[in-house]
């Protein structure tokens, strides 16, 4: 019984995640635009495929997951330093849309 009460108390005292914001088309468009701008000077089949995936994404979380693909594409076109700078510049765009623990800068 004490273990049960302890579990209930620990769940009640656990920090709560903020409620997810409702995504409006305008918000999604802004995030898509920022991610698309990062790869705007990249060309080829891979770049076009990524642009299509960016346009098809329906949530900020889906767009967040496309950062890795964008990083790879940019680093192939330029170098890893340029890719890291561009991806890190997106951090503020995703604040409030993804879990803060995921907002980690690329070194």
C-alpha positions, 0 to 999 in steps of 0.5 A: 500500500505504501508503494502504491501511495508513493507511486501516486505522489511521484506521478502527481509531483512530476513536472508536466509537459506544456500542452502542445500548441495547435498548429495553424497553416500559417505556422506550418508554412513558416517552418516549412519556409525556414527549412526550405531556405536552408537547402535552397542552394542545393540541387539534384534529385536528393534536394528535390526529394527533400523539398517534396518531403518538406511540402508534404510534412503535416506537423512541426515534428515531421519537419524537425525530423527532416533536419538530418536529411537537410544537414546531409544535403547541405554538408555534401553541397558545402561542408559540415560547418556550413550545414551545422550553422544553417541547422542551428539557425533553425532552433528558434523556428522550432522552439515551442513546437518540439520537446525542448530536450530535442533542441540540441545544437549540432557541433 
